[in-house]
């Protein structure tokens, strides 16, 4: 069975010693104390130090993304979780060749073509989860949790609010530099139309959890396509904003989810929830990635998924995901 094989062989976290990666490993260790984890990085000394902090059956190894075998020939794994940008896609080919579940964490909406093509070429080889969503799929799952209260969803707006100095690690900074230089536009759904917007059209006013208005901007994340397919909402967007840093203010990371439409009696309805976490934004993202990883491994009360192409809503039950987030430490408030 996939489940027993996944527990026997370790999950490979590419970029596991980074800002997001170490938090994914920490969350997985909390969820599954006996799960073997391998932190793969270029700097094996740093990864070894992080592995010692994670504890349990956690080890470190050197990885070379430029090699088709990643420099890991002969090693066995239960799943491959790629938490950084792999320009060669050797991590995906490595997983497919071995029939291993694969999670892609760092692809923007305009970058998934090569990954989709690899799946189309070998559709029966391995389960592939595209997780280029805000906070590791947390926003999409929270929106779908709320959407059950509606007969018809008209609009969905997701927004993250973080401190200005919260820039993530080197990999995250490189991702956003690539986003700004390679493709400054972002995909939204507006009145039923798909649009790539930039400049003034990409701006949106966001009200943070303290009630203060912030100027945000849209991001090219996969939540828009996931939520459009799942809800048929006519308007969907994902934005990010920063606020001034104030010592002792409270939550460091905010995720705001707002939905409007008709309830099951046909009356107009608007709902807003706020998900907050006291750590940097990488932590809430790590929670999402950890929940997705345990599902791929068949450790979340279900069998591991069959080969296929997935988004988080394809595999994770929204209500259960919200419960698990709170168990990990996130706070959820309905406004």
C-alpha positions, 0 to 999 in steps of 0.5 A: 500500500502507498501508505506504508511505503510512504511511512517507511521511506523519508519525505525529501524536502528540497530547500528544507533548510530555508526559511519555509523549508525548516518550518515545513519540517517542523510542522511535519514533525509536530504532526507525525513524530515518527515520519522520516524527513530528509532536508536537501540543500546545497549547504549540507552543513546548514541543513545538518544543523537545521535537522538537529533542531527538528529532531526525530528521524530527520537527516540532511543531504546535499542536492544538485538540481542541475543533475537528473538524479539530483545527486541522490542516486540509490536513495529511496523516498516516499515523496518529493517536496520542492520548496524552491524554484527548480529551473531544470524541473529535474526534481519533477522528473526524479519523482516521476521516474520513481513513481513518487508523489511530487509537490511544487510550491514555488510556481506562479500562475504564468510558470506552470506550463512545463510542469503540466506538460510533464504530467501530460507526457506521463499521466500515470506515473505519479501524483503531482500537486501544484501548490503555487497558492497564497500561504501554501493553499491556506487561502483557497481552502479557507475560501472554499470552507466559507463558500459552503454557506452560499448558493451562489458565489459572486466574488472572492477576495484574498489578501495577505498583510505582513510587516515590511521587513518580512521578505522571506529567505533568499529563495523567496526574495528571488521568486518575487524578483523574478515575478517583478522582472519577468512578468509584472502582470497578474491574473485576476477574474473580473465580471466573468472575464480572465484578465492580466492586470498591472499598474493602477488596475493591480492595486486594491485597498485592503482593510487589515485585522485592526481596521486600518486601510492598506494599499495592496497589489495583486499577485499571480498566484494559482488561487484564482484558477482554483477558486474559479473552477471550484465555485464559478465566482465571477470575480476573484483576486489575490493581493498582498499589502504591508503595514508599518512595523510596530513593536508588540503589535500582535500577529505578524501575518494576516490572511483575509478572506472575503466572499460575497454572493447569495445564501441558500435562501437567495438573500445577499450575503457577505462573509469575512474571516481573518487567519493570523499567525504570530510568526513570519509569513513563511510559517503560515505557508509552511502549515499549508505545505505540511498539510498537503505533504501529509495528504500526499503521503497518505498520512491524513486519514486517507490513502495516498492519491493515485497518479494525477494532477492536483491542486490543494482543493483536489486533495484536502477537505477545507473544514478539516484543514481549518481545524488542523491549522488551528491545531498548528497554532494559527488563529481564525476569527470570523468578522 
